[in-house]
């Protein structure tokens, strides 16, 4: 199947209002261009250098989402153009995004990455850390950041009951935080190539799909 066929196949399964982030990390620009020509506009990258390079080569109406762990010293590489940083997992990172966004007089959308999976290796705030930070009120004082929602990666397991538990947990956090951030807080980013149909059952509004669109990555 071509990239266009795969994209259309996935889009036909997504409810209205669900954003498809095409995870294009490690794939060459030609494959992104193919997806772009098929109508895809939102791409997810995990390395700032790679994203900055692809940004230079693709049309200006592409929305770039940073989906991987982001080091504070790399924020400046993407601050001029990134649409959303969906892997925000620390106070230090929030402060750096605010600082860099202010330099360019931009507002950058972020998602708070919360760790709900069983594996220790996954990044993200613990629920307790996040609520403690939010209680300080520091986030509300950031003038160049707009908190759009939450993101998580479910446990890497074939046991659907565990994945469902993770998705229910993050859904509960999303609902709890919604009144705090208001109308702009509309994004529940859960679901990837393997588990997105399940994520949709839990109200996902943004799915991150790479392999099912582009095939296996070329490292």
Secondary structure, DSSP 8 states (H G I E B T S, - for coil): --HHHHHHHHHTTS-TT-EEEEE-TTS-HHHHHHHHHTT--EEEES-HHHHHHHHHHS-TT-EEEE-S---GGGHHHHTTT-SEEEEE--HHHHHHHHHHHHHTT--EEEEEEB--SS-TTS-SB-HHHHHHHHHTTTGGG-TTEEEEEEE----S-S-HHHHHHHHHHHHHHHHHHHHHH-TT--EEE---TTTHHHHHHTT-SEEEESHHHH-S---
